[in-house]
Amino acid sequence: MSSMWLKSRKLLSVISAIIFLGIIFASVSQRIPVSKFYGDLTENTGSTYTRFNAEGLMDSIEMEEIIVASEEKINPAEDVRIVKVRNYLAKRRSPLSEFAHEFIKAADHYGIDYRIVAAISIVESGGGKKNFKPYNAWGWGKRGFNNWTDGIWKVSAGIAKYYSKGLKTPQLMARWYCPPNAEAWGRKVQGVMNVIGM
């Protein structure tokens, strides 16, 4: 009787250990979904906090003026960056592929890396295929945009705010753009940027 009790106890210990290891493995390997940025960027600069709100970046009238003013600066036939962005997005069947020239114009206007806004769209929504709100491929707040061009320009303006604070890489801005999953988000965006640039 006691040998059977001992065997049952050993079996119970082994089963418990397997279940425990399974729980540990599942929690470590669990994929955390990429969080959406809800429009707040807060940075501690000593004793004060600076707050940016994605909802109030620019109104549509200003954006249209910027787009028209930038038309003349880029010759799409000569810019290899447009081809790189378009080809990358087209391979992924992104509806944004036909707006590759807008990514470049906005990036040049705001002085940001031409790949970053396209790369964020891939990480956040598969390049605009799965949007939380209309034309919002970037997880940019709880809002939609008027069209893809409007979204590209407004998100580029927002990314320029990060740049103005010295946050010029996905890894540096990830802490504010995607706080719960910052490290993985930064790596993914940088990886997409690297492929676009090839």
GROMACS elastic network, one bead per residue, 0.5 to 0.9 nm:
[ bonds ]
;  ai    aj funct       b0    kb
    1     4     6  0.52283   500
    1     5     6  0.62641   500
    1     6     6  0.86612   500
    2     6     6  0.60542   500
    2     7     6  0.85926   500
    3     7     6  0.61780   500
    3     8     6  0.85993   500
    4     7     6  0.50511   500
    4     8     6  0.61278   500
    4     9     6  0.85250   500
    5     8     6  0.50920   500
    5     9     6  0.61575   500
    5    10     6  0.86996   500
    6     9     6  0.50560   500
    6    10     6  0.62361   500
    6    11     6  0.86105   500
    7    10     6  0.50904   500
    7    11     6  0.61007   500
    7    12     6  0.85139   500
    8    11     6  0.50534   500
    8    12     6  0.60490   500
    8    13     6  0.85626   500
    9    12     6  0.50272   500
    9    13     6  0.61728   500
    9    14     6  0.86933   500
   10    13     6  0.50050   500
   10    14     6  0.62342   500
   10    15     6  0.86461   500
   11    14     6  0.51338   500
   11    15     6  0.61757   500
   11    16     6  0.85091   500
   12    15     6  0.51363   500
   12    16     6  0.60212   500
   12    17     6  0.85399   500
   13    16     6  0.50811   500
   13    17     6  0.61087   500
   13    18     6  0.86447   500
   14    17     6  0.51055   500
   14    18     6  0.62348   500
   14    19     6  0.86765   500
   15    18     6  0.51214   500
   15    19     6  0.61871   500
   15    20     6  0.85185   500
   16    19     6  0.51516   500
   16    20     6  0.60174   500
   16    21     6  0.85579   500
   17    20     6  0.50353   500
   17    21     6  0.60885   500
   17    22     6  0.84589   500
   18    21     6  0.51722   500
   18    22     6  0.60398   500
   18    23     6  0.86366   500
   19    23     6  0.61979   500
   19    24     6  0.86409   500
   20    23     6  0.51978   500
   20    24     6  0.62777   500
   20    25     6  0.86254   500
   21    24     6  0.50436   500
   21    25     6  0.60003   500
   21    26     6  0.84537   500
   22    25     6  0.50990   500
   22    26     6  0.60049   500
   22    27     6  0.85652   500
   23    26     6  0.51077   500
   23    27     6  0.61617   500
   23    28     6  0.86019   500
   24    27     6  0.52878   500
   24    28     6  0.62044   500
   24    29     6  0.85927   500
   25    28     6  0.52026   500
   25    29     6  0.60074   500
   25    30     6  0.82495   500
   26    29     6  0.52831   500
   26    30     6  0.56974   500
   27    30     6  0.52031   500
   27    31     6  0.87291   500
   28    31     6  0.84511   500
   32    35     6  0.84949   500
   32   180     6  0.85070   500
   32   181     6  0.70992   500
   33   181     6  0.78039   500
   34   123     6  0.79784   500
   34   124     6  0.69595   500
   34   178     6  0.71781   500
   34   180     6  0.79436   500
   34   181     6  0.62830   500
   34   182     6  0.87077   500
   34   184     6  0.84866   500
   34   185     6  0.68798   500
   35   124     6  0.82130   500
   35   139     6  0.78788   500
   35   177     6  0.85497   500
   35   178     6  0.56467   500
   35   179     6  0.75611   500
   35   180     6  0.66719   500
   35   181     6  0.68722   500
   35   182     6  0.89814   500
   35   185     6  0.88499   500
   36   124     6  0.74713   500
   36   132     6  0.89707   500
   36   138     6  0.79950   500
   36   140     6  0.67417   500
   36   141     6  0.70448   500
   36   142     6  0.85829   500
   36   177     6  0.77657   500
   36   178     6  0.65265   500
   37    40     6  0.73316   500
   37    41     6  0.88283   500
   37   138     6  0.82553   500
   37   139     6  0.55611   500
   37   140     6  0.52759   500
   37   141     6  0.53809   500
   37   142     6  0.82912   500
   37   176     6  0.78684   500
   37   177     6  0.53368   500
   37   178     6  0.58991   500
   37   179     6  0.83068   500
   38    41     6  0.87902   500
   38    53     6  0.86361   500
   38    54     6  0.77318   500
   38   139     6  0.75197   500
   38   140     6  0.60984   500
   38   142     6  0.59574   500
   38   143     6  0.87826   500
   38   177     6  0.83910   500
   39    52     6  0.74407   500
   39    53     6  0.50514   500
   39    55     6  0.63966   500
   39   140     6  0.62299   500
   39   142     6  0.76173   500
   39   177     6  0.84953   500
   40    51     6  0.67289   500
   40    52     6  0.57281   500
   40    53     6  0.50240   500
   40    54     6  0.66011   500
   40    55     6  0.89241   500
   40   141     6  0.80179   500
   40   176     6  0.77575   500
   40   177     6  0.83582   500
   41    50     6  0.79039   500
   41    51     6  0.55427   500
   41    52     6  0.50196   500
   41    53     6  0.66730   500
   41    54     6  0.82488   500
   41   162     6  0.86833   500
   41   176     6  0.55880   500
   41   177     6  0.73421   500
   42    49     6  0.64170   500
   42    50     6  0.56395   500
   42    52     6  0.66197   500
   42   176     6  0.71239   500
   43    48     6  0.85406   500
   43    49     6  0.56379   500
   43    50     6  0.54414   500
   43    51     6  0.67791   500
   43    52     6  0.89138   500
   43   165     6  0.89858   500
   43   176     6  0.82516   500
   44    47     6  0.71671   500
   44    48     6  0.62254   500
   44    50     6  0.67430   500
   45    48     6  0.55956   500
   45    49     6  0.59457   500
   45    50     6  0.72269   500
   46    49     6  0.77353   500
   52    55     6  0.89163   500
   52    56     6  0.83475   500
   52    57     6  0.83540   500
   52   158     6  0.86711   500
   52   161     6  0.81155   500
   53    56     6  0.58050   500
   53    57     6  0.69650   500
   53   141     6  0.88413   500
   53   158     6  0.88198   500
   54    57     6  0.55524   500
   54    58     6  0.89130   500
   54   140     6  0.70814   500
   54   141     6  0.65659   500
   54   154     6  0.84037   500
   54   155     6  0.81880   500
   54   158     6  0.66273   500
   55    58     6  0.82000   500
   55   140     6  0.88234   500
   55   141     6  0.72660   500
   55   142     6  0.87192   500
   55   143     6  0.77462   500
   56    59     6  0.73491   500
   57   154     6  0.67733   500
   57   155     6  0.86516   500
   57   157     6  0.69631   500
   57   158     6  0.66479   500
   58    61     6  0.82278   500
   58    62     6  0.64244   500
   58    63     6  0.67053   500
   58   154     6  0.68959   500
   58   157     6  0.80177   500
   59    62     6  0.56677   500
   59    63     6  0.64641   500
   59    64     6  0.89931   500
   59   154     6  0.87751   500
   60    64     6  0.62213   500
   60    65     6  0.87494   500
   60   146     6  0.85356   500
   60   150     6  0.74442   500
   60   154     6  0.89404   500
   61    64     6  0.52578   500
   61    65     6  0.64438   500
   61    66     6  0.88156   500
   62    65     6  0.51791   500
   62    66     6  0.63079   500
   62    67     6  0.87217   500
   63    66     6  0.51414   500
   63    67     6  0.62034   500
   63    68     6  0.87066   500
   63   150     6  0.71929   500
   63   153     6  0.69337   500
   63   154     6  0.75432   500
   64    67     6  0.50884   500
   64    68     6  0.62009   500
   64    69     6  0.85261   500
   64   150     6  0.82561   500
   65    68     6  0.52574   500
   65    69     6  0.60659   500
   65    70     6  0.85845   500
   66    69     6  0.50650   500
   66    70     6  0.61042   500
   66    71     6  0.87273   500
   66   106     6  0.86922   500
   66   109     6  0.81912   500
   66   153     6  0.88089   500
   67    70     6  0.52031   500
   67    71     6  0.63447   500
   67   102     6  0.84252   500
   67   105     6  0.77961   500
   67   106     6  0.77846   500
   67   149     6  0.88401   500
   67   153     6  0.80743   500
   68    71     6  0.52973   500
   68    72     6  0.80326   500
   69    72     6  0.69185   500
   69    73     6  0.81567   500
   70    73     6  0.54689   500
   70    74     6  0.75300   500
   70   105     6  0.63697   500
   70   106     6  0.80428   500
   70   108     6  0.87024   500
   70   109     6  0.70682   500
   71    74     6  0.65871   500
   71    75     6  0.86387   500
   71   105     6  0.75224   500
   72    75     6  0.74900   500
   73   105     6  0.78194   500
   73   108     6  0.88908   500
   74    77     6  0.87759   500
   74    78     6  0.82412   500
   74    79     6  0.74449   500
   74   101     6  0.85119   500
   74   104     6  0.83033   500
   74   105     6  0.69383   500
   74   108     6  0.89950   500
   75    78     6  0.56323   500
   75    79     6  0.64843   500
   76    79     6  0.53384   500
   76    80     6  0.82455   500
   76    81     6  0.89907   500
   76    82     6  0.68195   500
   76    83     6  0.86863   500
   76   101     6  0.66931   500
   77    80     6  0.81343   500
   77    82     6  0.86542   500
   77    83     6  0.89768   500
   78    82     6  0.88138   500
   79    82     6  0.57893   500
   79    83     6  0.72188   500
   79   101     6  0.89621   500
   79   104     6  0.88863   500
   80    83     6  0.51322   500
   80    84     6  0.63013   500
   80    85     6  0.87986   500
   81    84     6  0.50445   500
   81    85     6  0.62100   500
   81    86     6  0.84502   500
   81   100     6  0.84907   500
   81   101     6  0.85332   500
   81   104     6  0.71041   500
   81   114     6  0.74879   500
   81   115     6  0.84633   500
   81   196     6  0.87946   500
   81   197     6  0.78918   500
   82    85     6  0.52845   500
   82    86     6  0.59395   500
   82    87     6  0.83963   500
   82    99     6  0.89547   500
   82   100     6  0.53908   500
   82   101     6  0.54771   500
   82   102     6  0.86882   500
   82   103     6  0.79489   500
   82   104     6  0.65009   500
   82   114     6  0.89584   500
   83    86     6  0.51170   500
   83    87     6  0.58796   500
   83    88     6  0.84179   500
   83   100     6  0.75883   500
   83   101     6  0.86502   500
   84    87     6  0.52848   500
   84    88     6  0.61222   500
   84    89     6  0.86128   500
   84   100     6  0.85202   500
   84   196     6  0.59136   500
   84   197     6  0.67209   500
   84   198     6  0.77510   500
   85    88     6  0.52634   500
   85    89     6  0.61613   500
   85    90     6  0.84310   500
   85    97     6  0.72034   500
   85   100     6  0.56546   500
   85   101     6  0.84250   500
   85   103     6  0.81005   500
   85   104     6  0.86121   500
   85   114     6  0.84799   500
   85   115     6  0.71196   500
   85   118     6  0.72949   500
   85   196     6  0.61049   500
   85   197     6  0.81631   500
   86    89     6  0.52882   500
   86    90     6  0.58635   500
   86    91     6  0.85290   500
   86    96     6  0.80574   500
   86    98     6  0.66510   500
   86    99     6  0.75862   500
   86   100     6  0.51033   500
   86   101     6  0.81775   500
   87    90     6  0.50524   500
   87    91     6  0.61056   500
   87    92     6  0.87387   500
   87    97     6  0.72787   500
   87   100     6  0.88964   500
   87   196     6  0.83732   500
   88    91     6  0.54053   500
   88    92     6  0.67800   500
   88    93     6  0.89652   500
   88    94     6  0.88537   500
   88    97     6  0.78031   500
   88   195     6  0.79955   500
   88   196     6  0.59771   500
   89    92     6  0.52230   500
   89    93     6  0.62805   500
   89    94     6  0.52061   500
   89    95     6  0.78637   500
   89    96     6  0.67070   500
   89    98     6  0.86218   500
   89   100     6  0.83391   500
   89   118     6  0.79643   500
   89   122     6  0.82666   500
   89   127     6  0.68575   500
   89   196     6  0.87895   500
   90    94     6  0.57221   500
   90    95     6  0.78799   500
   90    96     6  0.80958   500
   90    97     6  0.52615   500
   90    98     6  0.81581   500
   91    94     6  0.76519   500
   91    97     6  0.88472   500
   92    97     6  0.88677   500
   92   122     6  0.87774   500
   92   126     6  0.77920   500
   92   127     6  0.75309   500
   93    96     6  0.85277   500
   93    97     6  0.76446   500
   93   126     6  0.89954   500
   93   127     6  0.80558   500
   93   129     6  0.83610   500
   94    97     6  0.56793   500
   94    98     6  0.86303   500
   94   122     6  0.84875   500
   94   126     6  0.72086   500
   94   127     6  0.50158   500
   94   128     6  0.61438   500
   94   129     6  0.63597   500
   95    98     6  0.68283   500
   95    99     6  0.81969   500
   95   127     6  0.70965   500
   95   128     6  0.62567   500
   95   129     6  0.70247   500
   95   148     6  0.88732   500
   96    99     6  0.52815   500
   96   100     6  0.69257   500
   96   118     6  0.82220   500
   96   121     6  0.88264   500
   96   127     6  0.65123   500
   96   128     6  0.65513   500
   96   129     6  0.89697   500
   96   137     6  0.89476   500
   96   148     6  0.71704   500
   97   100     6  0.55455   500
   97   127     6  0.84956   500
   98   101     6  0.77970   500
   98   102     6  0.89211   500
   99   102     6  0.53174   500
   99   103     6  0.68429   500
   99   148     6  0.75636   500
   99   149     6  0.72110   500
   99   152     6  0.87259   500
  100   103     6  0.52766   500
  100   104     6  0.66846   500
  100   105     6  0.89051   500
  100   118     6  0.84011   500
  101   104     6  0.52036   500
  101   105     6  0.61971   500
  101   106     6  0.86009   500
  102   105     6  0.50439   500
  102   106     6  0.59487   500
  102   107     6  0.82964   500
  102   149     6  0.65733   500
  102   152     6  0.69886   500
  102   153     6  0.77056   500
  103   106     6  0.53461   500
  103   107     6  0.59999   500
  103   108     6  0.85726   500
  103   114     6  0.64178   500
  103   115     6  0.78174   500
  103   116     6  0.89785   500
  103   117     6  0.70531   500
  103   118     6  0.70612   500
  103   149     6  0.85453   500
  103   152     6  0.63845   500
  103   153     6  0.77532   500
  103   156     6  0.81082   500
  104   107     6  0.50602   500
  104   108     6  0.60473   500
  104   109     6  0.84513   500
  104   113     6  0.87817   500
  104   114     6  0.54626   500
  104   115     6  0.82375   500
  105   108     6  0.52440   500
  105   109     6  0.60782   500
  105   110     6  0.86696   500
  105   114     6  0.84945   500
  105   153     6  0.87709   500
  106   109     6  0.50374   500
  106   110     6  0.61414   500
  106   111     6  0.82683   500
  106   112     6  0.82833   500
  106   114     6  0.80725   500
  106   152     6  0.72631   500
  106   153     6  0.56771   500
  106   154     6  0.89041   500
  106   156     6  0.61931   500
  106   157     6  0.79670   500
  107   110     6  0.53111   500
  107   111     6  0.56345   500
  107   113     6  0.61146   500
  107   114     6  0.50077   500
  107   115     6  0.82868   500
  107   116     6  0.86320   500
  107   117     6  0.83026   500
  107   153     6  0.85213   500
  107   156     6  0.65307   500
  107   157     6  0.87453   500
  107   160     6  0.87081   500
  108   111     6  0.50867   500
  108   112     6  0.66358   500
  108   113     6  0.80609   500
  108   114     6  0.72621   500
  109   112     6  0.80621   500
  109   156     6  0.89961   500
  110   156     6  0.69535   500
  110   157     6  0.65069   500
  110   159     6  0.85612   500
  110   160     6  0.59248   500
  111   114     6  0.85769   500
  111   160     6  0.71357   500
  111   163     6  0.85108   500
  112   115     6  0.85531   500
  112   116     6  0.77227   500
  112   156     6  0.76257   500
  112   159     6  0.74335   500
  112   160     6  0.62835   500
  112   163     6  0.72594   500
  112   168     6  0.78802   500
  113   116     6  0.57068   500
  113   117     6  0.81861   500
  113   168     6  0.83654   500
  113   169     6  0.88470   500
  114   117     6  0.71931   500
  114   118     6  0.79436   500
  114   193     6  0.89455   500
  115   118     6  0.56088   500
  115   119     6  0.60121   500
  115   120     6  0.86998   500
  115   192     6  0.83119   500
  115   193     6  0.54059   500
  115   194     6  0.84373   500
  115   196     6  0.66732   500
  115   197     6  0.73117   500
  116   119     6  0.50107   500
  116   120     6  0.61052   500
  116   121     6  0.86414   500
  116   156     6  0.86965   500
  116   159     6  0.85466   500
  116   169     6  0.85163   500
  116   170     6  0.78179   500
  116   189     6  0.73742   500
  116   190     6  0.80005   500
  116   192     6  0.85335   500
  116   193     6  0.62468   500
  117   120     6  0.51695   500
  117   121     6  0.63359   500
  117   122     6  0.88789   500
  117   138     6  0.78215   500
  117   152     6  0.71944   500
  117   155     6  0.71388   500
  117   156     6  0.64957   500
  117   159     6  0.79131   500
  118   121     6  0.51602   500
  118   122     6  0.65436   500
  118   127     6  0.72295   500
  118   138     6  0.87254   500
  118   152     6  0.84891   500
  118   192     6  0.86493   500
  118   193     6  0.81062   500
  118   196     6  0.88506   500
  119   122     6  0.51786   500
  119   123     6  0.64669   500
  119   124     6  0.86664   500
  119   127     6  0.79446   500
  119   188     6  0.84987   500
  119   189     6  0.54922   500
  119   190     6  0.76501   500
  119   191     6  0.84172   500
  119   192     6  0.53979   500
  119   193     6  0.56370   500
  119   196     6  0.79977   500
  120   123     6  0.51616   500
  120   124     6  0.59342   500
  120   125     6  0.82587   500
  120   127     6  0.80761   500
  120   137     6  0.80902   500
  120   138     6  0.59218   500
  120   139     6  0.86590   500
  120   170     6  0.88363   500
  120   185     6  0.89790   500
  120   188     6  0.87019   500
  120   189     6  0.58002   500
  120   192     6  0.82958   500
  120   193     6  0.87893   500
  121   124     6  0.52004   500
  121   125     6  0.56316   500
  121   126     6  0.63928   500
  121   128     6  0.62604   500
  121   136     6  0.85301   500
  121   137     6  0.50134   500
  121   139     6  0.79916   500
  121   189     6  0.89595   500
  122   125     6  0.55941   500
  122   128     6  0.72561   500
  122   129     6  0.88714   500
  122   137     6  0.78543   500
  122   138     6  0.80990   500
  122   189     6  0.80095   500
  122   192     6  0.77200   500
  123   126     6  0.60213   500
  123   127     6  0.74242   500
  123   138     6  0.80716   500
  123   185     6  0.76130   500
  123   188     6  0.67568   500
  123   189     6  0.63422   500
  123   192     6  0.81068   500
  124   127     6  0.75129   500
  124   128     6  0.82305   500
  124   130     6  0.83928   500
  124   131     6  0.82989   500
  124   137     6  0.64832   500
  124   138     6  0.54352   500
  124   139     6  0.58778   500
  125   128     6  0.52011   500
  125   129     6  0.59194   500
  125   131     6  0.57592   500
  125   132     6  0.82868   500
  125   136     6  0.84524   500
  125   137     6  0.52954   500
  125   138     6  0.66751   500
  125   139     6  0.74667   500
  126   129     6  0.54622   500
  126   130     6  0.64229   500
  126   131     6  0.86594   500
  126   137     6  0.78198   500
  127   130     6  0.78492   500
  127   131     6  0.89652   500
  127   137     6  0.63131   500
  127   138     6  0.83989   500
  128   131     6  0.59512   500
  128   135     6  0.71328   500
  128   136     6  0.71634   500
  128   138     6  0.78447   500
  128   148     6  0.89722   500
  129   137     6  0.75597   500
  130   137     6  0.73045   500
  131   134     6  0.65262   500
  131   135     6  0.68598   500
  131   136     6  0.57090   500
  131   137     6  0.53835   500
  131   138     6  0.80395   500
  131   139     6  0.75882   500
  131   144     6  0.89047   500
  132   135     6  0.86120   500
  132   136     6  0.66928   500
  132   137     6  0.77431   500
  132   139     6  0.70279   500
  132   142     6  0.78093   500
  132   143     6  0.82833   500
  132   144     6  0.80305   500
  133   136     6  0.54468   500
  133   137     6  0.81484   500
  133   139     6  0.84690   500
  133   142     6  0.71429   500
  133   143     6  0.59088   500
  133   145     6  0.78973   500
  134   137     6  0.82501   500
  134   143     6  0.77748   500
  134   145     6  0.61478   500
  134   146     6  0.76827   500
  134   147     6  0.78000   500
  134   148     6  0.89739   500
  135   138     6  0.87923   500
  135   144     6  0.57371   500
  135   145     6  0.53157   500
  135   146     6  0.70002   500
  135   147     6  0.56446   500
  135   148     6  0.55006   500
  135   149     6  0.88867   500
  135   150     6  0.84491   500
  135   151     6  0.64379   500
  136   139     6  0.62541   500
  136   140     6  0.65598   500
  136   141     6  0.86391   500
  136   142     6  0.89374   500
  136   143     6  0.72046   500
  136   144     6  0.52314   500
  136   145     6  0.61353   500
  136   147     6  0.87072   500
  136   148     6  0.78718   500
  136   151     6  0.63874   500
  136   152     6  0.89440   500
  137   140     6  0.77151   500
  137   148     6  0.86012   500
  137   151     6  0.79414   500
  137   152     6  0.89596   500
  138   141     6  0.86456   500
  138   151     6  0.84172   500
  138   152     6  0.89524   500
  138   155     6  0.76009   500
  139   142     6  0.77886   500
  139   143     6  0.87713   500
  140   143     6  0.70741   500
  140   144     6  0.83324   500
  140   155     6  0.73467   500
  140   177     6  0.86932   500
  141   144     6  0.83051   500
  144   147     6  0.85334   500
  144   151     6  0.79823   500
  145   148     6  0.72193   500
  145   149     6  0.86842   500
  145   150     6  0.60649   500
  145   151     6  0.53522   500
  145   154     6  0.85945   500
  146   149     6  0.81165   500
  146   150     6  0.59448   500
  146   151     6  0.72942   500
  147   150     6  0.53227   500
  147   151     6  0.63553   500
  147   152     6  0.87962   500
  148   151     6  0.50531   500
  148   152     6  0.61142   500
  148   153     6  0.86369   500
  149   152     6  0.51341   500
  149   153     6  0.62108   500
  149   154     6  0.85642   500
  150   153     6  0.53382   500
  150   154     6  0.60898   500
  150   155     6  0.84861   500
  151   154     6  0.52487   500
  151   155     6  0.59380   500
  151   156     6  0.82770   500
  152   155     6  0.54096   500
  152   156     6  0.59857   500
  152   157     6  0.86020   500
  153   156     6  0.50320   500
  153   157     6  0.61510   500
  153   158     6  0.86508   500
  154   157     6  0.50306   500
  154   158     6  0.62705   500
  154   159     6  0.86804   500
  155   159     6  0.61060   500
  155   160     6  0.85066   500
  156   159     6  0.50094   500
  156   160     6  0.61499   500
  156   161     6  0.87888   500
  157   160     6  0.50433   500
  157   161     6  0.66556   500
  158   161     6  0.51554   500
  158   162     6  0.69086   500
  158   163     6  0.89393   500
  159   162     6  0.51473   500
  159   163     6  0.63946   500
  159   164     6  0.87625   500
  159   167     6  0.89420   500
  159   168     6  0.85978   500
  159   173     6  0.87435   500
  160   164     6  0.61263   500
  160   165     6  0.87580   500
  160   168     6  0.86133   500
  161   164     6  0.50755   500
  161   165     6  0.66586   500
  161   167     6  0.86148   500
  162   165     6  0.52745   500
  162   166     6  0.66536   500
  162   167     6  0.51137   500
  162   168     6  0.67951   500
  162   172     6  0.89198   500
  162   173     6  0.65646   500
  163   166     6  0.50299   500
  163   169     6  0.82770   500
  163   173     6  0.85471   500
  164   167     6  0.72260   500
  164   168     6  0.82337   500
  165   168     6  0.82070   500
  166   169     6  0.88203   500
  166   172     6  0.83833   500
  166   173     6  0.89725   500
  167   170     6  0.78425   500
  167   171     6  0.83263   500
  167   172     6  0.51107   500
  167   173     6  0.52646   500
  167   174     6  0.89681   500
  168   171     6  0.84538   500
  168   172     6  0.66545   500
  168   173     6  0.70840   500
  169   172     6  0.53076   500
  169   173     6  0.63760   500
  169   174     6  0.84370   500
  169   186     6  0.80196   500
  169   190     6  0.77056   500
  170   173     6  0.52368   500
  170   174     6  0.56424   500
  170   177     6  0.88393   500
  170   185     6  0.77691   500
  170   187     6  0.74009   500
  170   188     6  0.86629   500
  170   189     6  0.62150   500
  170   190     6  0.60673   500
  171   174     6  0.52920   500
  171   175     6  0.76783   500
  171   182     6  0.74360   500
  171   183     6  0.66948   500
  171   184     6  0.87833   500
  171   185     6  0.77696   500
  171   187     6  0.66824   500
  171   189     6  0.83802   500
  171   190     6  0.76033   500
  172   175     6  0.67435   500
  172   176     6  0.85999   500
  172   182     6  0.89799   500
  172   186     6  0.76253   500
  173   176     6  0.57593   500
  173   177     6  0.60644   500
  173   178     6  0.82880   500
  173   182     6  0.83809   500
  173   186     6  0.77361   500
  174   178     6  0.52464   500
  174   179     6  0.65408   500
  174   181     6  0.80482   500
  174   183     6  0.69219   500
  174   184     6  0.87660   500
  174   185     6  0.65032   500
  174   186     6  0.54400   500
  175   178     6  0.58808   500
  175   180     6  0.80427   500
  175   181     6  0.81873   500
  175   182     6  0.51418   500
  175   183     6  0.78401   500
  175   186     6  0.86146   500
  176   179     6  0.54937   500
  176   182     6  0.78745   500
  177   182     6  0.75812   500
  177   185     6  0.88262   500
  178   181     6  0.58039   500
  178   182     6  0.51366   500
  178   183     6  0.87600   500
  178   185     6  0.67960   500
  178   186     6  0.85001   500
  179   182     6  0.50370   500
  179   183     6  0.86702   500
  180   183     6  0.87681   500
  181   184     6  0.57643   500
  181   185     6  0.59442   500
  181   186     6  0.85371   500
  182   185     6  0.51103   500
  182   186     6  0.59685   500
  182   187     6  0.85764   500
  183   186     6  0.52739   500
  183   187     6  0.63200   500
  183   188     6  0.87164   500
  184   187     6  0.51446   500
  184   188     6  0.61250   500
  184   189     6  0.86373   500
  185   188     6  0.51553   500
  185   189     6  0.61410   500
  185   190     6  0.84959   500
  186   189     6  0.53085   500
  186   190     6  0.60689   500
  186   191     6  0.84596   500
  187   190     6  0.51726   500
  187   191     6  0.59828   500
  187   192     6  0.86752   500
  188   191     6  0.50306   500
  188   192     6  0.62965   500
  188   193     6  0.86311   500
  189   192     6  0.52199   500
  189   193     6  0.62022   500
  189   194     6  0.86668   500
  190   194     6  0.61448   500
  190   195     6  0.87395   500
  191   194     6  0.51034   500
  191   195     6  0.64254   500
  191   196     6  0.87540   500
  192   195     6  0.51505   500
  192   196     6  0.61825   500
  192   197     6  0.86331   500
  193   196     6  0.51125   500
  193   197     6  0.62012   500
  193   198     6  0.88689   500
  194   197     6  0.52209   500
  194   198     6  0.65531   500
  195   198     6  0.53321   500
